[in-house]
Amino acid sequence: MCVEKLQKILLASTLGIVMMLVASGSIKAGFLLQLIIIIVLIASGLTGFCYITKVLRTAFPSCEEDKK
């Protein structure tokens, strides 16, 4: 599995956890986790640097490397 695909899977899983927290009544925890996700995505979009991708690249190859 490559880094970019793994990052998208982790993001979808995290959003699922947020939905679970809100559904179970932990609205504050769900809101806080959602806010963290929003901040990370905005920072990644504005700077082009994604800390999560950098950390994951230490253990998984990039998708561009898989295509070669």
LINDA-V84510 format. One record per residue. N is the residue number from 1. SS is DSSP state (h for helix, s for strand, l for the rest). Layout:
((N SS) (N SS))
This chain:
((1 l) (2 l) (3 h) (4 h) (5 h) (6 h) (7 h) (8 h) (9 h) (10 h) (11 h) (12 h) (13 h) (14 h) (15 h) (16 h) (17 h) (18 h) (19 h) (20 h) (21 h) (22 h) (23 h) (24 l) (25 l) (26 l) (27 h) (28 h) (29 h) (30 h) (31 h) (32 h) (33 h) (34 h) (35 h) (36 h) (37 h) (38 h) (39 h) (40 h) (41 h) (42 h) (43 h) (44 h) (45 h) (46 h) (47 h) (48 l) (49 l) (50 l) (51 h) (52 h) (53 h) (54 h) (55 h) (56 h) (57 l) (58 l) (59 l) (60 l) (61 l) (62 l) (63 h) (64 h) (65 h) (66 h) (67 h) (68 l))
